[in-house]
Amino acid sequence: MRRIKTRESRHSMPRRGGVDPSPTTSKHAVELMELAVEAAQSRHLPDFLEQFALRATRMLDAMWGGVAVYRGRETELHAMRGGASTAEAAANWIISRAQDSQNDVETRAIPKETSEELALPEKPGAVVFVRIAASDNERLGTLCLLRKRKTLGEGEKRLLHALASHAALSLENFRRFSQLERSKRQWVEDIDAISDYIVVHDRAWNIVRTNRSLASHLGVPPVALVGEAMSSLRQIAETGSDLPCPFCRDTDRAKEEYVAASAERIFLVSTSRTPGAADDDTRTIHVLKDITDRREAERRYRELFDSIQEGLFFATPDGRFLDVNDAMVRMLGYASREELLRADVSPHLYPVPEAREKFLRALSERGVLRNYEETLRRKDGTLLHTLQNITAVRDARGRIAQIRGLMLDVTEQKTFQSQLQRERDFNQKILNTTQSMILVLDTAGLISYANRRCYEAGYQEGELIGHRLVDWVEASHREDFDAALETTAHGHQVENLELRVRRSDGSMGHFSISLSPMRDEQNAVNSVVVVMTDITDAALLQAKLAHSEKMATIGRLVSGVAHEVNNPLAAILGFTDLLLENPEVPGSAREDLQIILQETQRTKDIVQDLLSFARQRPVQRELVQVNSVLRQTIKLRSYDFASHGVEVVEDFEEALAAALGDSQQLQQVFLNILNNAYDAVQEAGQRGRIRIHTRRQAEMIEVAISDNGTGITDPHRIFDPFYTTKQVGKGTGLGLSICYGIVRAHGGEIQCWNNEQGAGSTFVVRIPVATEAALAAAATKEAGR
């Protein structure tokens, strides 16, 4: 891109007195100081470069000036304000020769045909190219000046070098803050791309930061929550904490993790505590993962802009300032320019005296210091981090007579960099503390990022980064995954897609996968965030439960059928024996009767085998912690409860006495009741809620399981074999009969009734508390192991 701006100048050129005895040098110093002020106040690079070209043109007594800025393969030519327009061919010639120039300062003659295209009052004799380079010698641009004279004096060359240093510092400054802004925006996008609710608070229990997901849930922008008390978030989930923060339980622990429930959602709360901006300020990070519906939140962008301050100074070799600009005064914290010039600040300016000696030694050796980093001390004693471009002015004998420099205050930059590092650590902790594997795919489906959870699961970086995620999906499910990826690429979110995916050890596992689009500044989808949760164990447990219930049903059915078949078999055997003993029966009939007898006996043996299969095993008498059995049973169905929005409330008496019985059979009882409660709340078509309460009453342990489902049609027949109110194919009517038998075998009782207040029903199981003799016997048995 090439462009030339020729607007009229809106800035006058005030004249100030300087310390240099030469009027021209003093005038140039004033120009440089005013240019530094404009650079500090400028927020638009093209305007600054056009004004810079104008000043350089006047300071070098040129006819026209411009700055060519290099941006990759493109070059932008910013012409001075108020100058004459330049034909495209002439501009192209200037840009081409500027790109070819190799020296710091280079003068070239202008071809006649090019000179004629320039709309100038007089024909220039030469063009001067001044190289503008960064601290790493990268070429940032070229100052181009059209002059009538073809030669440059030593003073003009020094002035050109000073102008080039000034321009380089300003260009690097604009580029540096542009990079910081992009980096900050990317990190904010990373946090807001996470669907988990994230909130950070300080030691005073005030909110420091939240992510977009949490703010969207509350219906307010994130900035509205900053400074609010953490107690205002108690509506999200009630954890029973008495602290001002509803999600903190033990503030002495560096990490916490537990499950919290609200009226509508269940959250996995992960907490980390980390030092904040100050050494004595501890920040607490809460990550609330919605394990009910796993919704993903959209990302927002946050913009931070820091102002830039530049100072221009003239000083003696011993450190006394001769002249400074207002920005320099503000940087060092003085009330006025006069106060700073009167004071001998050299002993106070450098926190470490050796730093000044190092600076003078480097300046003496090289003569020019570019992008020199130095830490100074303000008037109030606080530290000032600076980036300086410094030039040594020597006398006739080669000794340094004066030091001139341009200083950029990068204190905010340093603080900002530290903050960005904390933000990066903060983001990394969030990504690494989540319980799910999080990957980022590009639009081609290639993995570009994987969080630490992926590597903890056994995957290697080399087999993830740069590879297609679909290759890990089972062949029969790849079409479903590709369809979900295509849907997400069009800006739609896909949640809870259950697929079989290859694990790190090569085995296939069941995963719940959610995909969310990430957008760029043009609102186009440029990547996809994939959240994967391994639900293999839950799927296997569910299959085992189905198989166990099926086998129990078959056993009960076989037992009933076998008892019914035994009666006619006994009659057949009896009458066959009587016929064989009757002497009047002919011999040919006796052979048939003998066959009937043998086959009937064989049938009886088969029935006995079926009865042996269906017969329940005896109760294994051992100490049982009922609360633990209940928690294990709830865990077996936790995935179904969470994925279908069923809230399970545990109201356990923690000091509950032990019972004497069979933990596996009791688990079968509780699981059957929970399954029936789950089916009932699903049929009710409303938000499901199951409450489990344990307590001790006299010498019995009571377990009450209540739900808000459809209730029981006939509570008096509920424990009868083959009685069921479920649809055909969904129940055999044997489950609660088996539960009844198990509880009775434990010496307990089981009852049920419909809730008087509200919908649903309640099942109560009572089993005896273990006696002291039983406890002693169990302790003896444990000691003998």
Residue pairs with C-beta under 8 A, 6 or more apart in sequence:
1 74
1 75
1 76
2 75
2 76
2 77
2 88
2 91
2 92
2 95
3 76
3 77
3 78
4 66
4 77
4 78
4 79
4 85
4 86
4 91
5 46
5 50
5 78
5 79
5 81
6 79
6 80
6 81
6 82
6 83
6 84
6 85
6 86
7 50
7 81
7 82
8 81
8 82
9 51
9 54
9 81
9 82
10 81
11 38
11 51
11 54
13 31
13 34
13 55
13 58
14 30
14 34
15 27
15 30
16 26
16 30
16 33
17 26
18 25
18 26
18 27
18 29
18 30
18 314
18 323
19 26
19 29
19 314
19 322
19 323
20 26
20 29
20 314
24 155
25 155
28 59
28 159
29 314
29 323
31 55
31 58
31 59
32 162
32 163
32 166
32 312
33 312
33 323
33 325
34 55
35 51
35 52
35 55
35 166
36 166
36 310
36 311
36 312
36 325
36 327
36 406
37 325
37 326
37 327
38 48
38 51
38 52
39 48
39 166
39 169
39 170
39 173
39 308
39 310
40 308
40 309
40 310
40 327
42 48
45 171
45 174
46 76
46 78
48 170
49 67
49 69
49 78
49 167
50 78
50 79
50 80
50 81
51 81
52 67
52 163
52 166
52 167
52 170
53 65
53 66
53 67
53 78
53 79
53 80
53 81
53 143
54 65
54 80
54 81
54 82
54 83
56 62
56 65
56 80
56 143
56 145
56 163
57 63
57 64
57 65
57 80
57 83
57 145
59 159
59 163
60 128
60 145
60 147
60 156
60 159
60 160
61 147
61 149
62 128
62 145
62 146
62 147
63 120
63 121
63 122
63 124
63 146
63 147
63 148
64 79
64 80
64 83
64 84
64 86
64 118
64 120
64 124
64 145
64 146
65 79
65 80
65 83
65 143
65 144
65 145
65 146
66 77
66 78
66 79
66 80
66 86
66 94
66 143
66 144
67 77
67 78
67 132
67 141
67 142
67 143
67 144
67 167
68 75
68 76
68 77
68 78
68 94
68 95
68 98
68 99
68 141
68 142
68 144
69 75
69 76
69 77
69 78
69 140
69 141
69 171
70 99
70 139
70 140
70 141
75 95
75 98
75 99
77 91
77 94
77 95
77 144
79 86
84 118
84 119
84 120
85 119
86 94
86 117
86 118
86 119
87 117
87 118
87 119
89 114
89 117
90 114
90 117
90 118
93 111
93 114
94 127
94 144
97 108
97 127
97 129
98 129
98 142
98 144
99 142
101 108
101 129
101 131
101 142
103 131
104 130
104 131
104 161
104 164
105 128
105 129
105 130
105 131
105 152
105 157
105 160
105 161
106 128
106 129
106 131
107 126
107 127
107 128
107 129
107 150
107 151
107 152
108 126
108 127
108 129
109 125
109 126
109 150
110 118
110 124
110 125
110 126
110 127
110 146
115 123
115 124
116 123
118 124
118 146
120 146
122 148
124 146
124 147
124 148
125 147
125 148
125 149
125 150
126 146
126 147
126 149
126 150
127 144
127 145
127 146
127 147
128 143
128 144
128 145
128 147
128 152
128 160
129 142
129 143
129 144
130 142
130 143
130 144
130 145
130 160
130 161
130 163
130 164
131 139
131 142
131 164
132 139
132 140
132 141
132 142
132 143
132 164
132 167
132 168
132 171
133 139
133 140
133 164
133 168
134 140
134 168
134 171
134 172
134 371
135 168
135 172
135 370
135 371
140 167
140 168
140 171
140 172
140 175
141 167
141 171
143 160
143 163
143 164
143 167
152 160
158 391
161 368
161 391
162 391
162 404
165 368
165 370
165 389
165 391
165 406
166 389
166 406
168 370
168 389
169 310
169 371
169 387
169 389
169 406
169 408
170 310
172 371
173 308
173 310
173 408
176 413
177 305
177 306
177 308
177 413
180 306
180 413
180 416
180 417
180 420
181 303
181 304
181 305
183 420
184 302
184 303
184 304
184 420
184 423
185 301
185 302
185 303
187 420
187 423
187 424
187 427
188 299
188 300
188 301
188 302
189 299
189 301
189 518
190 427
190 431
191 198
191 211
191 427
191 430
192 211
192 212
192 213
192 297
192 298
192 299
192 300
192 301
193 299
193 516
193 518
193 529
194 211
194 213
194 297
194 430
194 431
194 434
194 438
194 529
195 213
195 290
195 294
195 295
195 296
195 297
195 514
195 516
195 531
196 211
196 213
196 287
196 288
196 289
196 290
196 430
196 434
197 210
197 211
197 213
197 214
197 217
197 236
197 267
197 286
197 287
197 288
197 289
197 290
198 209
198 210
198 211
198 213
198 214
198 285
198 286
198 287
198 288
198 430
199 207
199 209
199 210
199 211
199 214
199 225
199 230
199 233
199 247
199 285
199 286
199 288
200 207
200 208
200 209
200 210
200 283
200 284
200 285
200 286
200 426
201 207
201 208
201 230
201 245
201 283
201 284
201 286
202 208
202 276
202 281
202 282
202 283
202 284
203 281
203 282
205 229
205 230
205 231
205 243
205 244
205 245
206 227
206 228
206 229
206 230
207 225
207 226
207 227
207 228
207 229
207 230
207 233
208 226
208 276
208 283
209 222
209 226
210 222
210 225
210 226
211 222
211 297
212 222
212 297
212 298
212 299
212 300
213 295
213 296
213 297
214 222
214 225
214 236
214 288
215 221
215 222
215 224
215 225
216 297
216 298
217 236
218 225
218 233
218 236
222 300
225 232
229 244
230 244
230 245
230 246
230 247
230 248
231 244
231 245
231 246
233 246
233 247
234 246
235 262
236 246
236 262
236 265
236 267
236 288
237 246
237 247
237 260
237 261
237 262
237 265
237 267
237 269
237 288
238 246
238 260
238 261
238 262
239 246
239 247
239 249
239 258
239 260
239 269
241 247
241 248
241 249
243 249
243 251
245 284
245 286
247 260
247 269
247 271
247 286
247 288
248 256
248 271
248 284
248 286
249 256
249 258
250 256
251 273
251 284
253 273
254 272
254 273
255 270
255 271
255 272
255 273
255 433
256 269
256 270
256 271
257 268
257 269
257 270
257 271
258 268
258 269
259 266
259 267
259 268
259 269
259 291
260 266
260 267
260 269
260 288
261 267
261 647
261 648
261 649
263 647
264 292
264 645
264 647
264 687
265 290
265 292
265 293
266 290
266 291
266 292
266 642
266 647
267 288
267 289
267 290
267 291
268 288
268 289
268 291
268 435
269 286
269 287
269 288
269 289
270 286
270 287
270 289
270 433
270 434
270 435
271 284
271 285
271 286
271 287
272 284
272 285
272 287
272 429
272 433
273 282
273 283
273 284
273 285
274 282
274 283
274 285
274 425
274 426
274 429
275 281
275 282
275 283
276 282
276 283
277 419
277 422
285 426
285 429
285 430
287 430
287 433
287 434
289 434
289 435
289 436
291 642
292 642
292 643
292 645
293 495
293 496
293 645
294 495
294 496
294 512
294 514
294 531
295 495
296 493
296 495
296 514
296 516
296 529
296 531
299 518
299 519
304 416
306 412
306 413
306 416
307 412
308 408
308 409
309 327
309 330
309 331
309 408
309 409
310 327
310 406
310 407
310 408
310 409
311 324
311 325
311 327
311 328
311 329
311 331
311 332
311 406
311 407
311 408
311 409
312 324
312 325
312 327
312 328
312 405
312 406
312 407
313 321
313 323
313 324
313 325
313 328
313 404
313 405
313 407
314 321
314 322
314 323
314 324
314 402
314 403
314 404
315 321
315 322
315 402
315 403
315 404
315 405
316 322
316 402
316 403
317 360
317 400
317 401
317 402
317 403
318 346
319 344
319 345
319 346
319 349
319 356
320 344
320 345
320 346
321 340
321 341
321 345
322 341
322 402
323 341
324 337
324 340
324 341
325 337
326 337
328 340
328 407
329 336
329 337
329 340
331 378
331 384
331 386
331 407
331 409
332 340
332 345
332 349
332 376
332 378
332 379
332 384
333 378
333 379
333 380
333 382
334 340
334 343
334 379
345 379
346 356
348 377
348 379
349 356
349 376
349 377
350 356
350 376
350 377
351 375
351 376
351 377
351 383
355 374
355 375
359 369
359 372
359 374
362 369
362 372
363 369
363 390
363 392
363 400
363 403
364 392
364 400
367 391
367 392
367 394
368 389
368 390
368 391
368 392
369 388
369 389
369 390
370 389
371 387
371 388
371 389
372 387
372 388
372 389
372 390
373 385
373 386
373 387
373 388
373 410
374 386
374 388
375 383
375 384
375 385
375 386
376 383
376 384
376 386
377 383
377 384
378 384
383 411
384 409
384 411
385 409
385 410
385 411
385 413
385 414
386 407
386 408
386 409
386 410
386 411
387 407
387 408
387 410
388 405
388 406
388 407
388 408
389 405
389 406
390 403
390 404
390 405
390 406
391 403
391 404
391 405
392 400
392 402
392 403
393 400
393 401
393 402
393 403
393 404
394 400
394 401
395 401
431 438
431 451
431 452
432 451
432 452
432 453
434 451
434 453
435 453
435 533
436 453
436 531
436 532
436 533
437 450
437 451
437 453
437 454
437 457
437 531
437 532
437 533
437 534
438 449
438 450
438 451
438 453
438 454
438 529
438 530
438 531
438 532
439 447
439 449
439 450
439 451
439 454
439 464
439 469
439 529
439 530
439 532
440 447
440 448
440 449
440 450
440 518
440 527
440 528
440 529
440 530
441 447
441 448
441 469
441 485
441 527
441 528
441 530
442 448
442 526
442 527
442 528
443 489
443 525
443 526
443 527
443 528
444 468
445 468
445 469
445 470
445 485
446 466
446 467
446 468
447 464
447 465
447 466
447 467
447 468
447 469
448 465
448 466
448 527
449 465
450 459
450 461
450 464
450 465
454 464
455 461
457 503
457 504
457 534
458 503
458 504
458 505
459 504
460 504
469 481
469 530
470 478
470 481
470 482
470 485
472 501
472 502
473 481
473 499
473 500
473 501
473 502
474 499
474 500
474 501
474 502
474 508
476 500
477 499
477 500
480 497
480 499
481 497
481 499
481 513
484 494
484 497
484 513
484 515
485 515
485 528
487 494
487 515
488 494
488 515
488 516
488 517
488 525
488 528
489 517
489 525
489 528
490 525
491 517
491 519
491 525
492 517
493 514
493 515
493 516
493 517
494 513
494 514
494 515
495 514
496 512
496 513
496 514
496 643
497 512
497 513
497 514
497 515
498 510
498 511
498 512
498 513
498 535
499 510
499 511
499 513
500 508
500 509
500 510
500 511
501 508
501 509
501 511
501 513
501 532
502 508
502 509
503 509
503 534
509 534
509 536
510 534
510 535
510 536
510 538
510 539
511 532
511 533
511 534
511 535
511 536
512 532
512 533
512 535
513 530
513 531
513 532
513 533
514 530
514 531
515 528
515 529
515 530
515 531
516 528
516 529
516 531
517 525
517 527
517 528
517 529
518 525
518 526
518 527
518 528
518 529
519 525
519 526
520 526
535 639
538 638
538 639
539 639
541 636
542 636
542 637
542 639
542 640
545 636
545 637
545 671
545 675
548 668
549 672
549 675
549 735
552 668
552 734
552 735
552 738
553 732
553 734
553 735
554 614
555 613
555 614
555 616
556 614
556 721
556 732
556 734
556 737
556 738
557 732
557 734
558 610
558 611
558 613
558 614
559 610
559 611
559 614
559 615
560 721
560 722
561 610
562 607
562 608
562 610
562 611
562 614
563 611
565 603
565 607
566 604
566 607
569 600
569 603
569 604
569 607
572 596
572 600
573 597
573 600
573 601
573 604
576 593
576 596
576 597
576 600
577 597
579 585
579 589
579 593
580 590
580 593
580 594
580 597
585 593
616 738
616 741
616 742
616 745
619 661
619 662
619 665
619 742
619 745
619 746
620 661
620 662
620 664
620 665
621 660
621 661
621 662
621 774
622 660
622 661
622 662
622 663
622 778
623 658
623 659
623 660
623 770
623 774
623 775
623 778
624 658
624 659
624 660
624 661
624 662
624 663
624 666
625 656
625 658
626 656
626 658
626 659
626 666
626 694
626 701
626 703
626 767
627 652
627 653
627 654
627 656
627 694
629 663
629 666
629 667
629 670
630 650
630 652
630 670
630 692
630 694
630 703
631 650
632 667
633 667
633 670
633 671
633 674
634 641
634 648
634 650
634 674
634 692
636 671
637 671
637 674
637 675
637 678
638 648
640 646
640 678
641 647
641 648
641 678
641 688
641 690
644 682
644 688
645 687
645 688
646 678
646 681
646 682
646 688
646 689
646 690
647 687
647 688
647 689
647 690
648 690
648 691
648 692
649 689
649 690
649 691
649 692
650 692
651 691
651 692
651 693
651 694
652 692
652 693
652 694
653 694
653 695
653 696
656 694
656 695
656 696
656 701
657 696
657 701
657 769
657 770
658 769
658 770
658 775
659 666
659 701
659 746
659 767
659 768
659 769
659 770
660 768
660 770
660 771
660 774
660 778
661 746
661 767
662 742
662 746
665 742
665 745
665 746
666 742
666 746
666 767
668 738
668 739
668 742
669 739
669 742
669 743
669 750
669 765
670 703
670 705
670 765
672 735
672 736
672 738
672 739
673 705
673 736
673 739
673 763
673 765
674 690
674 705
675 735
676 735
676 736
677 690
677 705
677 707
677 709
677 760
677 761
677 763
678 688
678 690
679 709
679 726
679 730
680 707
680 709
680 710
680 711
680 760
680 761
681 688
681 689
681 690
681 707
681 708
681 709
681 760
682 688
682 709
683 709
683 710
684 708
684 709
684 710
684 759
684 760
686 708
688 707
688 708
688 709
689 707
689 708
690 705
690 706
690 707
691 704
691 705
691 706
691 707
692 703
692 704
692 705
693 703
693 704
693 706
694 701
694 702
694 703
694 704
695 701
695 702
696 702
696 769
697 766
699 768
699 769
700 748
700 766
700 767
700 768
700 769
701 766
701 767
701 768
701 769
702 764
702 765
702 766
703 764
703 765
703 766
704 762
704 763
704 764
705 762
705 763
705 764
705 765
706 755
706 760
706 761
706 762
706 763
707 760
707 761
707 762
708 755
708 758
708 759
708 760
709 759
709 760
709 761
710 759
710 760
711 754
711 755
711 759
711 760
711 761
712 718
712 725
712 752
712 753
712 754
712 761
713 725
714 723
714 725
715 752
715 753
715 754
715 761
717 723
718 736
718 752
719 736
719 737
719 739
719 740
719 750
720 733
720 737
721 733
721 734
721 737
722 732
722 733
722 734
722 737
723 733
724 731
724 732
724 733
725 731
739 750
740 750
743 749
743 750
743 765
743 767
746 767
746 768
747 767
747 768
748 765
748 766
748 767
748 768
749 765
749 766
750 763
750 764
750 765
750 766
751 763
751 764
752 761
752 762
752 763
752 764
753 761
753 762
754 760
754 761
754 762
755 761
755 762
770 778
